[in-house]
Amino acid sequence: MTDSRSKFPPRSVLFLSTEVYPYAKTGGLADVSAALPQELRELGHDVRVLMPKYGFIGEKKQKIHLINRLQGMEFKVGDRVVTGNVKSSAILTQKTRIQMYMLESEEYFQRNGLYVDPATGKDYADNDERFLVYALSAFELCRRLMWKPDIIHCNDWQGGLVPALLRGALKDDPFFAGTKTVFTIHNLAYQGTFPASSFAKLGLPNDFLDPDGLEFYGAISYMKAGIACADAVTTVSENYAHEIRTAEFGNGLDGLLNKRKRDLYGILNGIDLAVWDPAKDVNIVRPFSIDDLSGKEECKKDLCYSMGIPYTEGRPIIGMIARLSDQKGLDLVAAIMENIINSGAQFVLLGSGEKKYEDFFAKLQKRNPEQVGAYLGFHDSFAHKIEAGSDLFLMPSRYEPCGLNQMYSMHYGTIPVVRKTGGLADTVIDIDAATRRTGATGFSFEKYDARAFWKALDRALQTYHNDKNVWRQMQLNGMKKDFSWDRSAVRYAEVYEKVLGASKGPRH
């Protein structure tokens, strides 16, 4: 892949994401959906973003306003017709301005949850209809603006219907003739699976309800719709692109993904250096850089203060920011926590999720107030403080499509301890591989069990205590890594050009 930016002709790209920072965020998708459109804009593309307007998004704070010609849109959901508006906002950065469109629907999106009802902890029962309307709004938006996109770039199952509708219900629509779709898988485990009866609401030809289309073990899958019908499928790291074609990680879709392997691309996510840069980060107490790391110790002191634990010079702090779930390896963390406490290290956590883990860490903090600091929820400023002030960062994931926190950690001189899977394997170089591969940046383990995890973490702690020169070199190695979006954006642009030049698409 080349880094040349001048070779790409300007394209119009509609980017669909159901979460975009700073409007709405449940995970890394929001960060990606803010940063990637900016980089594509820098390449000369006309990129516009469409997301739902959730009930918690403040119009005044985010400067959201109504556009007259985007009012009173009608969408067919089975035998019903529902209405909605699209409003306008913008992401303004030092680099560029990204036009944001937001689908407003009193019936479907005026809620405090994105996909899950906060009151019950369960998926909204009408998610099939909510994200059908979201998909339909993309087409109506373009028509009303008289703006024809060359590419519609859809993300995860919530955008999966768009490629199917374009190849089915809108197959003969002259307005979208020549428009191509790219579908990005951020996490294959979340598939948007609904009863087969939901198919009747979609307005798709009946032959789309078959094993080569949306049908998925007697139900329908919006994720499968995107994979089956998009012109190209991407995912968020090269290693994950290989993993999801196996039975272990394919979640029942490995067969389809193998059929589409020629159209499947692994493109590593980047990090937004305008937000995540220790030299300029407004959320940390003292800036630091690869040329002067002295501020990191001040950040460590501030982290201790913020988390209510005492600071001790030379005592390692182990940080973790995660959704508290088995997927993120929290069962392994719980299993080795006694070892961590006995080692004398301090542990700080930011996250929320399964009640069993929230209860576990709340009790752990109460029993060990000088060694454990836990914030059960999400706090953006704390996330930056943990990355800047920790010595080590844990990511023992069962699977990790890409992962951003290991990249944030390395950029902040914090050494990651990770399981060798997905994007973690693509980005973290274990110190034991340094004789064969220069530039060790962290510690990793392969087998998913507590013993292997502790062995890797213990190696890290021993290095921290006993070999300061190696430790400092690992910090510098990580901080030198280029995890910016520049290269990844170029690769996405190359995928766009490839599908626009192709004469044939997938089956439907």
C-alpha positions in Angstrom: 0.0 0.0 0.0 1.2 3.5 -0.8 0.9 6.6 1.3 0.4 8.8 -1.8 -2.7 10.9 -1.3 -2.8 12.6 -4.7 -3.7 9.5 -6.6 -7.3 9.3 -5.3 -10.0 11.1 -7.3 -12.5 12.9 -5.0 -15.4 10.7 -4.1 -18.7 11.4 -2.3 -19.0 9.1 0.8 -22.0 8.7 3.1 -20.6 7.2 6.3 -23.2 5.4 8.5 -22.5 4.9 12.2 -24.9 4.6 15.1 -22.3 6.1 17.5 -19.9 8.9 16.9 -17.8 10.7 19.4 -18.7 13.2 21.0 -22.4 12.7 20.4 -22.8 9.0 21.5 -20.4 6.3 22.5 -20.5 2.8 23.9 -17.1 1.7 22.6 -14.3 2.1 20.0 -16.8 2.5 17.1 -17.5 6.0 18.2 -13.9 7.0 18.1 -13.4 5.4 14.7 -16.5 7.1 13.3 -15.2 10.5 14.4 -11.6 10.0 13.2 -11.8 8.1 10.0 -14.2 10.5 8.2 -11.8 13.3 9.1 -8.9 11.5 7.5 -10.9 10.6 4.4 -11.8 14.3 4.1 -8.1 15.1 4.2 -7.7 12.8 1.2 -10.1 15.1 -0.7 -13.3 13.1 -0.3 -16.7 14.6 0.4 -17.6 12.6 3.5 -20.9 13.1 5.4 -21.9 11.1 8.5 -25.4 9.9 9.4 -26.3 8.7 12.9 -29.5 8.5 15.0 -30.3 11.4 17.3 -30.8 9.7 20.7 -32.8 11.2 23.5 -29.7 12.2 25.5 -28.0 14.2 22.8 -28.5 17.9 23.6 -29.3 20.0 20.6 -28.0 23.3 22.1 -24.7 21.8 23.3 -24.1 20.1 20.0 -25.4 22.9 17.8 -28.0 20.7 16.1 -30.6 22.4 13.9 -33.4 21.4 11.6 -33.1 21.7 7.8 -36.5 22.4 6.2 -36.1 20.1 3.2 -35.2 17.2 5.6 -38.4 17.4 7.6 -41.4 15.0 7.3 -39.6 12.0 5.9 -41.7 8.9 5.5 -40.5 5.3 5.9 -42.4 2.1 5.3 -42.1 -0.5 8.0 -44.1 -3.5 6.8 -47.7 -2.2 6.4 -47.1 0.9 8.5 -45.7 4.3 7.5 -43.6 6.1 10.1 -42.2 9.6 10.0 -39.0 11.3 11.0 -36.7 14.3 10.4 -33.0 14.6 9.7 -31.2 17.4 11.6 -27.8 18.9 11.0 -24.6 19.3 13.1 -20.9 19.3 12.5 -17.7 17.9 13.9 -15.2 20.8 14.0 -11.5 20.1 14.5 -8.3 21.8 13.8 -8.0 19.7 10.6 -11.4 19.9 9.0 -15.2 20.1 9.3 -17.3 17.0 9.0 -21.0 17.4 8.1 -23.2 15.4 10.6 -26.7 14.4 9.9 -28.9 13.0 12.6 -32.1 11.0 12.2 -34.8 12.2 14.6 -37.6 9.8 15.4 -39.9 10.3 18.4 -41.0 6.7 18.1 -37.7 4.9 17.7 -34.8 7.1 18.9 -36.0 9.5 21.6 -34.6 7.1 24.2 -31.7 7.1 26.6 -30.1 3.9 25.3 -28.6 3.2 21.9 -29.4 -0.5 21.5 -30.2 -1.6 25.1 -32.9 -0.3 27.4 -31.0 1.0 30.5 -34.0 0.2 32.7 -34.0 -3.5 31.9 -30.5 -4.2 30.5 -32.1 -5.9 27.5 -32.1 -5.1 23.8 -35.0 -2.9 22.7 -37.7 -5.2 21.3 -38.1 -3.1 18.2 -34.4 -2.9 17.2 -35.4 -4.6 13.9 -37.6 -1.7 13.0 -35.4 1.0 14.5 -32.4 0.1 12.3 -34.6 -0.5 9.3 -35.8 3.1 9.6 -32.2 4.2 10.0 -31.2 2.4 6.8 -34.1 3.8 4.9 -33.3 7.3 6.1 -29.9 7.1 4.4 -31.5 6.8 1.0 -34.1 9.5 1.6 -31.5 11.9 2.9 -29.5 11.5 -0.3 -32.6 12.0 -2.5 -33.7 15.2 -0.7 -30.2 16.6 -0.8 -29.9 15.7 -4.5 -26.5 14.3 -3.4 -25.6 11.0 -4.9 -22.9 9.1 -2.9 -20.3 7.1 -4.8 -19.9 5.0 -1.6 -22.1 4.2 1.3 -19.9 3.0 4.1 -21.8 1.1 6.7 -20.7 -0.1 10.1 -21.7 -3.2 12.1 -25.1 -4.9 12.1 -27.0 -1.6 12.6 -26.0 -0.6 9.1 -26.2 -4.1 7.6 -29.6 -3.6 5.8 -28.3 -0.8 3.6 -26.4 -3.0 1.2 -29.3 -5.4 1.1 -31.9 -2.7 0.3 -29.6 -1.2 -2.4 -29.4 -4.6 -4.1 -33.1 -5.5 -3.5 -35.8 -2.8 -3.1 -33.7 -0.1 -4.8 -32.1 -2.3 -7.4 -33.7 -0.4 -10.3 -33.6 3.1 -8.7 -31.7 5.3 -11.2 -30.7 7.7 -8.5 -28.5 5.1 -6.9 -27.2 3.6 -10.1 -23.5 3.1 -9.7 -23.5 3.7 -5.9 -21.4 1.0 -4.1 -21.4 -0.2 -0.5 -18.6 -1.0 1.9 -19.5 -2.8 5.1 -17.2 -2.8 8.1 -17.3 -5.5 10.8 -16.2 -4.1 14.2 -17.4 -7.0 16.3 -18.8 -10.1 14.6 -20.3 -11.4 17.9 -23.0 -8.7 17.8 -25.1 -9.7 14.8 -28.5 -8.1 14.9 -30.4 -11.3 14.9 -34.2 -11.2 14.8 -37.1 -13.6 14.2 -37.8 -14.6 10.6 -41.1 -12.8 10.9 -39.2 -9.5 10.9 -38.3 -10.1 7.2 -41.8 -9.1 6.1 -41.2 -5.6 7.4 -38.1 -5.0 5.2 -39.6 -4.7 1.8 -37.0 -7.0 0.3 -37.6 -9.6 -2.5 -38.5 -13.0 -1.0 -35.3 -14.6 -2.5 -33.3 -12.6 0.0 -34.7 -14.8 2.8 -32.4 -17.7 2.0 -29.1 -19.1 3.2 -27.2 -16.9 0.8 -29.0 -13.8 2.0 -30.4 -12.8 5.4 -31.6 -16.2 6.7 -29.6 -17.3 9.7 -30.5 -20.6 11.4 -34.2 -20.0 11.1 -33.9 -16.3 12.0 -32.6 -13.3 10.0 -29.3 -11.4 10.7 -28.6 -7.8 9.8 -24.9 -8.5 10.1 -25.3 -11.3 7.6 -27.2 -8.9 5.2 -24.2 -6.6 5.2 -21.7 -9.3 4.6 -23.7 -11.0 1.9 -24.7 -7.9 0.0 -22.0 -5.3 0.3 -19.5 -4.8 -2.6 -16.6 -5.1 -0.1 -16.4 -6.2 3.5 -13.7 -4.8 5.8 -12.8 -5.5 9.4 -10.6 -3.7 11.8 -7.3 -5.7 11.8 -5.6 -8.1 9.5 -5.4 -10.8 12.1 -9.2 -10.5 12.9 -9.9 -10.8 9.1 -8.3 -14.3 9.3 -9.8 -15.3 12.6 -13.4 -14.6 11.6 -13.0 -17.1 8.7 -12.6 -19.9 11.3 -15.2 -21.8 13.2 -13.7 -20.6 16.5 -14.3 -16.9 15.8 -16.8 -16.9 12.9 -19.9 -17.0 15.0 -21.7 -19.1 12.4 -20.7 -16.8 9.6 -17.3 -18.2 8.8 -18.7 -20.1 5.7 -20.1 -16.9 4.2 -16.9 -15.0 5.0 -14.8 -17.6 3.3 -17.0 -17.4 0.2 -16.3 -13.6 0.3 -12.6 -13.8 1.1 -11.6 -12.0 -2.1 -13.7 -9.1 -1.0 -12.7 -9.1 2.6 -10.0 -6.7 3.8 -8.4 -6.3 7.3 -7.6 -2.6 7.9 -6.2 -1.8 11.3 -7.9 1.1 13.1 -5.9 4.1 14.0 -6.1 6.5 16.9 -7.1 10.2 16.8 -3.9 12.0 17.7 -5.9 15.2 18.1 -7.5 13.6 21.1 -4.9 11.1 22.3 -1.5 12.8 22.6 0.3 13.1 25.9 2.1 16.2 24.7 -1.2 18.1 24.2 -3.8 16.2 26.3 -5.9 18.6 28.3 -7.2 15.8 30.5 -3.9 15.1 32.2 -2.1 17.1 34.8 1.3 17.4 33.1 2.1 16.9 29.4 5.0 14.6 28.4 6.5 13.3 25.2 9.1 10.8 23.9 11.7 13.5 24.3 10.8 14.2 28.0 9.0 11.6 30.0 9.3 13.4 33.3 5.6 14.5 33.3 4.4 10.9 33.3 5.4 10.5 37.0 3.3 13.6 37.8 0.4 12.0 35.9 0.9 8.8 38.0 0.6 10.9 41.2 -2.6 12.6 39.9 -4.1 9.2 38.9 -3.6 8.0 42.5 -5.2 11.2 43.8 -8.1 10.9 41.4 -8.7 7.2 42.3 -8.3 7.7 46.0 -5.2 5.5 46.5 -1.9 6.6 48.0 1.1 7.3 45.7 4.3 5.5 46.4 7.4 6.1 44.3 8.5 2.9 42.5 5.2 1.1 43.1 3.7 -0.1 39.8 0.2 0.9 38.8 -1.7 -1.6 36.6 -4.6 0.1 34.7 -7.6 -1.3 32.9 -10.4 0.4 30.9 -13.0 -2.1 29.6 -16.5 -3.2 29.3 -16.9 -5.6 32.2 -17.6 -8.8 30.4 -16.2 -12.2 29.7 -15.2 -11.2 26.2 -12.7 -8.7 27.7 -11.1 -11.3 29.9 -12.6 -10.2 33.2 -12.8 -13.8 34.4 -9.0 -14.0 34.0 -8.5 -10.7 35.8 -10.7 -11.9 38.7 -8.8 -15.2 38.8 -5.3 -13.5 39.2 -6.4 -10.5 41.3 -5.1 -12.1 44.5 -1.7 -12.5 42.8 -1.8 -8.8 41.8 -2.6 -7.7 45.4 0.1 -10.0 46.8 2.7 -8.5 44.4 2.2 -5.1 46.0 1.1 -3.4 42.8 -1.8 -1.1 42.6 -4.8 -1.6 40.3 -7.1 1.0 38.8 -10.2 0.2 36.8 -12.6 2.2 34.7 -15.6 0.4 33.3 -19.1 -1.0 33.6 -21.0 -4.1 32.5 -22.0 -7.4 34.0 -23.2 -7.1 37.6 -21.0 -10.0 38.8 -17.9 -8.0 37.8 -19.2 -4.7 39.1 -19.9 -6.3 42.5 -16.5 -8.1 42.4 -14.5 -4.9 41.9 -16.6 -2.9 44.3 -15.9 -5.4 47.1 -12.3 -5.7 46.1 -11.8 -1.9 46.4 -13.5 -1.9 49.8 -11.2 -4.7 51.1 -8.0 -3.1 49.6 -8.5 0.6 49.6 -4.8 1.4 49.3 -4.2 -0.9 46.3 -7.4 -0.8 44.3 -9.2 2.1 42.7 -12.4 1.5 40.7 -14.7 3.8 38.9 -17.8 1.8 37.8 -19.1 3.7 34.8 -17.5 5.8 32.0 -15.6 9.0 32.6 -13.7 10.3 29.6 -11.2 12.3 31.6 -10.5 9.3 33.8 -9.7 7.3 30.7 -7.0 9.7 29.8 -5.7 9.8 33.3 -5.4 6.0 33.4 -3.6 5.8 30.1 -1.1 8.6 31.2 -0.6 7.6 34.8 -0.4 3.8 34.6 2.8 1.8 34.2 1.0 -1.3 32.8 -2.3 -1.8 31.0 -4.3 -5.1 30.8 -6.2 -6.4 27.8 -6.5 -10.2 28.3 -9.4 -10.5 25.8 -11.0 -13.7 24.6 -11.1 -12.0 21.3 -10.4 -8.4 20.2 -11.2 -7.4 16.7 -8.8 -4.4 16.9 -8.6 -2.7 20.2 -7.7 0.9 20.7 -6.6 1.0 24.3 -3.4 -0.9 23.7 -2.5 1.7 21.1 -3.4 4.6 23.4 -1.3 2.9 26.1 1.8 2.6 23.9 1.5 6.2 22.7 1.4 7.3 26.4 4.4 5.2 27.4 2.3 2.6 29.3 3.3 -1.0 28.6 0.4 -3.3 27.5 -0.1 -6.9 28.7 -2.4 -8.5 26.2 -3.7 -11.8 24.9 -2.3 -12.6 21.4 -5.5 -12.3 19.4 -7.0 -10.1 16.7 -5.7 -6.6 16.6 -3.7 -7.1 19.9 -1.5 -9.6 18.0 -1.1 -7.1 15.1 0.0 -4.2 17.3 1.9 -5.5 20.4 5.3 -7.0 20.1 6.2 -9.3 23.0 9.6 -8.8 24.6 10.4 -12.5 24.2 10.3 -12.0 20.4 12.9 -9.2 20.6 15.7 -11.5 19.5 13.8 -12.2 16.3 11.8 -9.0 16.0 13.2 -5.7 17.1 11.3 -3.1 19.0 9.5 -4.9 21.8 6.5 -2.9 23.0 4.7 -5.2 25.5 4.0 -8.6 27.0 1.6 -11.2 25.5 0.3 -14.7 26.1 -1.6 -17.1 23.8 -3.6 -19.7 25.8 -6.7 -18.3 27.3 -6.2 -19.2 31.0 -5.3 -17.5 34.2 -1.9 -19.2 34.6 -0.7 -18.0 31.2 -2.1 -14.5 31.9 -0.3 -14.2 35.3 2.9 -15.5 33.8 2.9 -12.6 31.2 2.0 -10.0 33.9 4.6 -11.4 36.3 7.2 -11.0 33.5 6.1 -7.4 33.1 6.3 -6.7 36.8 9.8 -8.3 37.1 11.0 -6.2 34.2 9.5 -3.1 35.8 11.3 -3.7 39.1 14.6 -5.2 37.9 15.5 -3.8 34.5 14.8 -0.1 34.2 16.8 0.3 31.0 14.8 -2.4 29.2 11.6 -0.9 30.6 12.4 2.6 29.4 13.4 1.3 25.9 10.0 -0.5 25.7 8.2 2.7 26.5 10.1 4.6 23.8 9.5 1.8 21.3 5.8 2.0 21.9 5.7 5.8 21.7 7.6 5.7 18.4 4.9 3.5 16.8 2.8 5.2 14.1 -0.8 4.4 15.0 -2.3 7.4 13.2 -5.2 7.1 10.9 -3.2 8.3 7.9 -2.2 4.9 6.5 -5.5 3.3 7.4 -7.5 6.0 5.6 -5.4 5.4 2.5 -6.3 1.7 2.6 -10.0 2.5 2.9 -9.7 4.9 -0.1 -8.1 2.1 -2.1 -11.0 -0.2 -1.2 -13.4 2.4 -2.4 -11.5 2.7 -5.7 -11.5 -1.1 -6.1 -15.3 -1.5 -5.7 -16.0 1.5 -7.9 -13.9 0.0 -10.7 -15.5 -3.5 -10.3 -18.1 -4.6 -12.8 -19.6 -7.4 -10.7 -20.7 -7.5 -7.1 -21.9 -10.2 -4.7 -24.7 -12.6 -5.4 -27.7 -10.4 -4.7 
